[in-house]
Every structure is written in C-alpha cells, then in structure tokens.
Amino acid sequence: MKPAPAIELIGISKRFGSVQANKDVALKVAAGSIHGIVGENGAGKSTLMSILYGFYEADSGEIRVSGAPRKIRSPGEAIAAGIGMVHQHFMLVETLSVVENVVLGAEGGAWLKGGLAKARAELARLSQEYGLVIDPDAIIGDLSVGLQQRVEILKALYRGADILILDEPTAVLTPPEADQLFCLLRALKRQGKTVILITHKLREIMDVTDRVSVMRRGEMVAHVATAETSPAALAEAMVGRRVLLRVEKAPRQPGPAVLEIAGLSYVDGRNCETLKDASLTLHAGEIVGIAGVAGNGQSELLEVLAGLIQPSRGVIRLNGQILNATERNPARLRKLGLMHIPEDRQKAGLVTAFSAAENAILGYHDEPAFGPGPFLSPAAIEAHARAAFTAYDVRPPDPALKTAKFSGGNQQKIVLAREIERAPKVLLVGQPTRGVDIGAIEFIHRRLIGLRDAGVAILLVSVELEEVMALSDRILAMCGGQITGERAAETADERDLGLLMAGVSEAA
C-alpha cells in the first residue's frame, strides 16, 4: 500500500482584505522527499507555508499530516504535528548563545539548568547525525549567516520536526554556504525527513528537489517531477510567459570618469582593517562588478562610498571633486547624484514598521513634490507610491500596507524603485536580486542595463558570480579586503575569477 503523503493541502484559500493570497490550493508532498515550491514574489508561497505552520488560519480548506486531518492554528500546534519552519529572516536572539536559542520556548520546566543540559546532549546527537557541527556556547551575533541558519534548523530538529519548511534559505547565503545547506538537506532526506523548499533560484530546484510545484497569483498552476522539467519551463509557468534567462546588452560606450577612489581603507570597531588600499575608477555608461565571497570587503566598500561609514584613509572623487568628510554623508551624496541600493534591505534600506508609501520616499521626503515646506502631502506621497508600484510590479500594490507585510522580493522592488527613479549619476548596487523571483530578476537586469546605456555609472556587488559576469563590463575581484585583480567581462571565466577571489594574485 502506498504511504500517505507527509503533507496534503486540499482547497486552501486565504484572503487579506481585497487581496486573494491563496485560492483553492491543492498540494501533496511525498514523505521522505525534497519538494520545491516556486513562484513570483507575491504568488502566495509564503502565505501557504504560513498557513501550514500556523501563523495564519485558512479561510477554507483542509490540512492533512501523514494522512490524518489536522487543525493547525498556531506554530505550537504545527510543532506538535512534527512540522518545523526556517524563515528567510531568522528568528534568533543575537545576544544569546546557540543552546539558549535552541531551548527558547522549550526550556523543559522551571529549572532552566536541567533544560540546558538536556539540550546540550541532544545538540551533540543531532550534530553528529546530520553533520551540523556548531559550538553550543557561541553567541548568535558572532556567527556567520550560514551558521545562524544551522541553528534555526537545529531548533526545528530539537523540537522533533519530521517535516521541515525552508523559506528562501539561500537568499542570505554565500555559494559555499548554499552548497553546504544542500548537502544537509540530502542528509535529512536520507534520514527519512521531508523537506519543503521555497526558492526563486531554479538552479537550486533542479539540483536538489524530487518534485516541484509552481504557484502564480495565489493558485497552483503545475506539479511536476523535477527530472521531467527544465528551468525555462518552470520560469514560463511561474510568470505566464517566456522569460529571458540570459542578459542581453550592447557593447559599453564609456564616458568620463565619475567616481574615483585611491588607497581607500576602513578599520572597524574591532580594530580590523576590513578594506585595504582599494583603488578603482568608474566611468559613466559602464557597470563594474565586484566578485568575491561575502565578508571580503565588498560591503565595507559600498558603505564607505555611500557615506554610511567613514574611511580610515584614502581619497574619494565624485565628478572630479575630492569629497571631504562633511560631504561624505548619504543626504549630501544623494544631492550630488550618488544613489545606493543597500545589500540588506531590511537593515539599511527600509523601515519595515512604516507604510510602503513612506518607504517609497525615504531620504527624498524633503522634495517639493511631496509637500510645501515641512508639511508632507499624504495624497502626493500615495500617488507617487502607486505609480512606482505599478512601474515595478510591486505586489500587492497597496501603499498603505506596512512594509513588513510584503514579501522580501517586493520589499526589494520598493527600494529599487525609490533609488533608480531618482536619475542617478552613480548607482551603488548591493545584491540587487537577493530573494527576487525570476521574472523580477529579468526586469531588474533590464533596468540596470538601461541605466548603463543612458550613461549612469554603476558599481555592482553580488554574491551571485553568474550575475556579476552577466551584467558587468569590467569585473574586480576582492579577497581579504583587497582588490586582487581586474578582468574584462567578455574574457572572464569562473575558474580565473575564483582564483582571484581566493587571493591568488595576477602576479602569481
């Protein structure tokens, strides 16, 4: 007799006001499999998984776990049903240790010491069984993003999860960390666990899943065996049209130098020199990409150039003029035509407690278009946001909605619309397509190429080497805070760039 599906959703519907987030959704996930769910931003994937995990309650429909109907009205009930979830933005207390985070909410009674002792023993067992080696006494804030994700997975396994939901798990990971995660998912599958993987990255779907389901505008539109489909077919099912999976661009027509840096260095609060004597020239009408494993100075380079942190030494020239310390602040740089799309949209690009309309004008709220003098015009702000959301296909197109309620990809579109539509002369771009769906990636890439063709100078940082190679005219590699080499994009290859990213200099 064929075993019952680990998860079966029947006729799940959910509405938020006028927005139909899920409509009569049906899904079967085989036990002991890795099942992918893909779809555009706002397609309803996260809402569906939030219903399965008990954050939301469906308006109608039924959930079955291992063939038995289950009412799941809270995460506690989901955990009791053997379901765990790792969110895109981690639910960890950064000032606590690994073991303290693991036991939060499952302390084991009034005597915390006994609960911690039990947790240590169980963590040791789980670490050995799944290869999740991590120091139980390490402070979360001191760990890399990849290790923090391990803690989230350990939390779920500690609570007895047999079914694990991962929402955009590689959106904040470096490629090596993503590879480690996939090895872990395969190990979980071998142990009989069931994994539901939500991701925008079709390569990951093809590499690690057994089956994949496609959502579009709140509905399921396809269920296929991964071996019987292709990235192009999945992309078309997601968007409802053919999607260009490669970047097409004409040869660059570089203009004058608009941004020049020489000997730029930065020493952080721990007295570590994370940016070392960086020098580069950025011309109008070109995209210069930075290739490197996360944590090798790219973030500090962007933050120094955007005025978020001050360099310890070095010179920055914008349009031929040396910038002094008073000019190196975000507000002044914006007025000089330098705009910034930060790497972390939630920490540096948005105030998620504000409405989407308010976020759409952050940093530009003093423009006359938004009201006379110190008084802002809500009608003007809303009209501006509606136009921007239509142009960038932000879903739902509701300026009054709190920004925290939008998916990560739609939050990214809000930031992109705000910065790109300000006619920048220089655009600093950090991780432009992190957590963004395939249709939106195509749209963002076209926008960036269009800006470049219009004479904008773009400095691009992305952990996606394929993206850097596709968009850039020139590529600089970084390692250990230093620029280790430069390549023309048309002659660059992954092996050569990988060596430069590993610190193997051109001279070597």
Sequence and secondary structure as in RCSB ss.txt:
>XXXX:A:sequence
MKPAPAIELIGISKRFGSVQANKDVALKVAAGSIHGIVGENGAGKSTLMSILYGFYEADSGEIRVSGAPRKIRSP
GEAIAAGIGMVHQHFMLVETLSVVENVVLGAEGGAWLKGGLAKARAELARLSQEYGLVIDPDAIIGDLSVGLQQR
VEILKALYRGADILILDEPTAVLTPPEADQLFCLLRALKRQGKTVILITHKLREIMDVTDRVSVMRRGEMVAHVA
TAETSPAALAEAMVGRRVLLRVEKAPRQPGPAVLEIAGLSYVDGRNCETLKDASLTLHAGEIVGIAGVAGNGQSE
LLEVLAGLIQPSRGVIRLNGQILNATERNPARLRKLGLMHIPEDRQKAGLVTAFSAAENAILGYHDEPAFGPGPF
LSPAAIEAHARAAFTAYDVRPPDPALKTAKFSGGNQQKIVLAREIERAPKVLLVGQPTRGVDIGAIEFIHRRLIG
LRDAGVAILLVSVELEEVMALSDRILAMCGGQITGERAAETADERDLGLLMAGVSEAA
>XXXX:A:secstr
     SEEEEEEEEEETTEEEEEEEEEEE TT EEEEEE TTSSHHHHHHHHTTSS  SEEEEEETTEEE   SH
HHHHHTTEEEE SS    TTSBHHHHHHTT   SS HHHHHHHHHHHHHHHHHHHT    TTSBGGGS HHHHHH
HHHHHHHHTT SEEEEESTTTT  HHHHHHHHHHHHHHHHTT EEEEE S HHHHHHH SEEEEEETTEEEEEEE
GGG  HHHHHHHHHSS    S         SEEEEEEEEEEE TTS EEEEEEEEEEETT EEEEE  TTSSHHH
HHHHHTTSS  SEEEEEETTEE  TTT SHHHHHHTTEEEE S IIIII  TTSBHHHHTTTT TTSGGG STT 
  HHHHHHHHHHHHHHTT SS  TTSBGGGS HHHHHHHHHHHHHTT  SEEEEESTTTT  HHHHHHHHHHHHH
HHHTT EEEEE S HHHHHHH SEEEEEETTEEEEEEEGGG  HHHHHHHHTT  S  
